[in-house]
Amino acid sequence: MRSTSRSGFTLIELLLVIGIIALLASIVIAAINPTKQLADARNAQRNSDAVTILNAVYQYSVDNNGALPSTLTGGVTWQVCNNTGNPSAVCYDDIVPSQSLVDLKQALVPKYLVGIPHDPSIPDPTSASGTNYMIYKDQETRRITVTAPAAENGLVINVTR
């Protein structure tokens, strides 16, 4: 009589290996934290967009003997709008209708910007007139600040010049 020996793994061994792999995978995913990584990437885009808007406003000012776009009056915080449809239409905010909006598109596009940047959290920028960027001119210091109020992870993105 021949004895046959079976080679392979038992069910317990397989379950143990699968459990260890699942534990290691959960530790790696927690360490990487893709949600935070994506939010950080969107915040980097917001910071870049704020700098881009501010640079375009200042380049406009340099080219126009220190004058800012006529829609920028001091002492008021404006939401930058992106009038993507009819350029002569009134710029309005879909989310907060009472919010003051400034249309920089006519002054800055296409000479200083290819297009007005929009917040990366806006799913369809072509359907929204608001960009989620705010611009403020201080009356005393004459400094301009561009803010991204939709910043994530508790950050406040302000770029002042």
BELLINPE-V898415 format. One record per residue. N is the residue number from 0. RES is the residue in three letters. PHI is phi in whole degrees, -180 to 180 (* if undefined). PSI is psi in degrees with one decimal (* if undefined). NEAR is the number of other ideal C-beta (glycine too) atoms within 10 Angstrom. Layout:
BEGIN
n:N res:RES phi:PHI psi:PSI near:NEAR
n:N res:RES phi:PHI psi:PSI near:NEAR
END
This chain:
BEGIN
n:0 res:MET phi:* psi:129.6 near:2
n:1 res:ARG phi:-96 psi:137.7 near:4
n:2 res:SER phi:-97 psi:132.2 near:4
n:3 res:THR phi:-103 psi:134.4 near:4
n:4 res:SER phi:-108 psi:130.6 near:5
n:5 res:ARG phi:-96 psi:132.1 near:4
n:6 res:SER phi:-104 psi:150.8 near:4
n:7 res:GLY phi:145 psi:-174.3 near:6
n:8 res:PHE phi:-108 psi:148.4 near:10
n:9 res:THR phi:-83 psi:164.8 near:8
n:10 res:LEU phi:-61 psi:-38.1 near:7
n:11 res:ILE phi:-63 psi:-44.1 near:8
n:12 res:GLU phi:-63 psi:-43.2 near:10
n:13 res:LEU phi:-63 psi:-44.0 near:11
n:14 res:LEU phi:-64 psi:-37.3 near:11
n:15 res:LEU phi:-65 psi:-44.2 near:12
n:16 res:VAL phi:-66 psi:-42.9 near:11
n:17 res:ILE phi:-63 psi:-39.9 near:10
n:18 res:GLY phi:-63 psi:-41.7 near:10
n:19 res:ILE phi:-66 psi:-42.7 near:10
n:20 res:ILE phi:-63 psi:-42.4 near:10
n:21 res:ALA phi:-63 psi:-41.0 near:10
n:22 res:LEU phi:-64 psi:-45.5 near:10
n:23 res:LEU phi:-64 psi:-39.8 near:10
n:24 res:ALA phi:-64 psi:-41.7 near:10
n:25 res:SER phi:-66 psi:-35.7 near:10
n:26 res:ILE phi:-66 psi:-42.7 near:10
n:27 res:VAL phi:-66 psi:-43.7 near:9
n:28 res:ILE phi:-64 psi:-40.3 near:10
n:29 res:ALA phi:-66 psi:-37.1 near:8
n:30 res:ALA phi:-70 psi:-38.1 near:7
n:31 res:ILE phi:-75 psi:-39.6 near:10
n:32 res:ASN phi:50 psi:74.8 near:11
n:33 res:PRO phi:-60 psi:-30.3 near:8
n:34 res:THR phi:-64 psi:-44.8 near:10
n:35 res:LYS phi:-67 psi:-39.0 near:11
n:36 res:GLN phi:-62 psi:-42.4 near:10
n:37 res:LEU phi:-67 psi:-40.4 near:12
n:38 res:ALA phi:-64 psi:-39.7 near:17
n:39 res:ASP phi:-64 psi:-38.3 near:14
n:40 res:ALA phi:-66 psi:-41.5 near:12
n:41 res:ARG phi:-66 psi:-37.8 near:18
n:42 res:ASN phi:-65 psi:-37.8 near:18
n:43 res:ALA phi:-63 psi:-39.7 near:12
n:44 res:GLN phi:-65 psi:-40.8 near:16
n:45 res:ARG phi:-61 psi:-44.0 near:26
n:46 res:ASN phi:-63 psi:-44.1 near:17
n:47 res:SER phi:-62 psi:-42.4 near:14
n:48 res:ASP phi:-64 psi:-40.9 near:23
n:49 res:ALA phi:-63 psi:-41.8 near:24
n:50 res:VAL phi:-65 psi:-40.3 near:15
n:51 res:THR phi:-62 psi:-45.3 near:19
n:52 res:ILE phi:-63 psi:-45.9 near:25
n:53 res:LEU phi:-63 psi:-42.4 near:18
n:54 res:ASN phi:-63 psi:-39.8 near:15
n:55 res:ALA phi:-66 psi:-41.6 near:21
n:56 res:VAL phi:-63 psi:-41.7 near:24
n:57 res:TYR phi:-70 psi:-36.4 near:14
n:58 res:GLN phi:-65 psi:-38.4 near:14
n:59 res:TYR phi:-60 psi:-43.9 near:19
n:60 res:SER phi:-62 psi:-42.4 near:15
n:61 res:VAL phi:-63 psi:-43.6 near:9
n:62 res:ASP phi:-72 psi:-17.8 near:11
n:63 res:ASN phi:-117 psi:38.1 near:12
n:64 res:ASN phi:53 psi:42.3 near:6
n:65 res:GLY phi:88 psi:-6.8 near:8
n:66 res:ALA phi:-78 psi:140.3 near:10
n:67 res:LEU phi:-92 psi:165.7 near:19
n:68 res:PRO phi:-52 psi:137.7 near:19
n:69 res:SER phi:-59 psi:-20.9 near:10
n:70 res:THR phi:-78 psi:-11.2 near:17
n:71 res:LEU phi:-93 psi:99.8 near:19
n:72 res:THR phi:-102 psi:150.2 near:12
n:73 res:GLY phi:-75 psi:155.6 near:13
n:74 res:GLY phi:79 psi:5.1 near:9
n:75 res:VAL phi:-124 psi:136.1 near:12
n:76 res:THR phi:-90 psi:124.2 near:14
n:77 res:TRP phi:-113 psi:146.4 near:20
n:78 res:GLN phi:-90 psi:130.2 near:21
n:79 res:VAL phi:-74 psi:127.0 near:27
n:80 res:CYS phi:-107 psi:164.3 near:26
n:81 res:ASN phi:-129 psi:90.1 near:24
n:82 res:ASN phi:-78 psi:87.0 near:19
n:83 res:THR phi:-81 psi:-19.5 near:16
n:84 res:GLY phi:-85 psi:-112.1 near:10
n:85 res:ASN phi:-79 psi:117.7 near:7
n:86 res:PRO phi:-64 psi:-19.4 near:11
n:87 res:SER phi:-93 psi:-2.4 near:7
n:88 res:ALA phi:-74 psi:159.9 near:11
n:89 res:VAL phi:-71 psi:136.4 near:10
n:90 res:CYS phi:-84 psi:127.1 near:20
n:91 res:TYR phi:-136 psi:164.7 near:14
n:92 res:ASP phi:-106 psi:124.5 near:16
n:93 res:ASP phi:-70 psi:-32.4 near:11
n:94 res:ILE phi:-88 psi:-48.8 near:10
n:95 res:VAL phi:-122 psi:90.0 near:11
n:96 res:PRO phi:-59 psi:-26.1 near:8
n:97 res:SER phi:-85 psi:-6.3 near:5
n:98 res:GLN phi:-68 psi:133.1 near:15
n:99 res:SER phi:-69 psi:132.9 near:13
n:100 res:LEU phi:-122 psi:147.6 near:21
n:101 res:VAL phi:-124 psi:130.0 near:20
n:102 res:ASP phi:-96 psi:100.4 near:21
n:103 res:LEU phi:-88 psi:-6.0 near:28
n:104 res:LYS phi:-61 psi:-45.6 near:22
n:105 res:GLN phi:-65 psi:-32.6 near:13
n:106 res:ALA phi:-83 psi:-32.3 near:19
n:107 res:LEU phi:-107 psi:-24.7 near:21
n:108 res:VAL phi:-103 psi:132.8 near:16
n:109 res:PRO phi:-99 psi:2.1 near:8
n:110 res:LYS phi:-68 psi:-41.0 near:10
n:111 res:TYR phi:-108 psi:-23.1 near:18
n:112 res:LEU phi:-138 psi:148.8 near:19
n:113 res:VAL phi:-71 psi:-38.3 near:9
n:114 res:GLY phi:-162 psi:161.1 near:12
n:115 res:ILE phi:-74 psi:124.0 near:22
n:116 res:PRO phi:-64 psi:150.5 near:24
n:117 res:HIS phi:-127 psi:155.0 near:22
n:118 res:ASP phi:-60 psi:137.5 near:19
n:119 res:PRO phi:-66 psi:-13.0 near:19
n:120 res:SER phi:-85 psi:-8.2 near:14
n:121 res:ILE phi:-77 psi:116.9 near:15
n:122 res:PRO phi:-66 psi:-39.4 near:7
n:123 res:ASP phi:-133 psi:89.9 near:7
n:124 res:PRO phi:-64 psi:-19.0 near:18
n:125 res:THR phi:-75 psi:-17.9 near:9
n:126 res:SER phi:-100 psi:-9.0 near:10
n:127 res:ALA phi:-110 psi:140.3 near:18
n:128 res:SER phi:-91 psi:-23.5 near:22
n:129 res:GLY phi:-81 psi:147.9 near:21
n:130 res:THR phi:-109 psi:-7.1 near:24
n:131 res:ASN phi:69 psi:24.4 near:23
n:132 res:TYR phi:-119 psi:140.2 near:28
n:133 res:MET phi:-115 psi:148.4 near:20
n:134 res:ILE phi:-133 psi:137.7 near:23
n:135 res:TYR phi:-138 psi:134.8 near:17
n:136 res:LYS phi:-113 psi:119.8 near:18
n:137 res:ASP phi:-77 psi:128.4 near:12
n:138 res:GLN phi:-66 psi:-40.0 near:10
n:139 res:GLU phi:-75 psi:-51.7 near:7
n:140 res:THR phi:-88 psi:-14.1 near:10
n:141 res:ARG phi:60 psi:23.0 near:10
n:142 res:ARG phi:-89 psi:149.7 near:11
n:143 res:ILE phi:-113 psi:135.9 near:20
n:144 res:THR phi:-121 psi:132.1 near:17
n:145 res:VAL phi:-111 psi:130.1 near:26
n:146 res:THR phi:-122 psi:145.7 near:21
n:147 res:ALA phi:-113 psi:91.5 near:28
n:148 res:PRO phi:-70 psi:-14.0 near:14
n:149 res:ALA phi:-91 psi:15.6 near:16
n:150 res:ALA phi:-59 psi:147.7 near:20
n:151 res:GLU phi:-108 psi:174.0 near:18
n:152 res:ASN phi:60 psi:30.1 near:10
n:153 res:GLY phi:75 psi:11.4 near:6
n:154 res:LEU phi:-83 psi:151.8 near:13
n:155 res:VAL phi:-119 psi:116.6 near:8
n:156 res:ILE phi:-102 psi:110.5 near:20
n:157 res:ASN phi:-129 psi:132.2 near:15
n:158 res:VAL phi:-124 psi:121.5 near:20
n:159 res:THR phi:-123 psi:141.3 near:13
n:160 res:ARG phi:-146 psi:* near:11
END
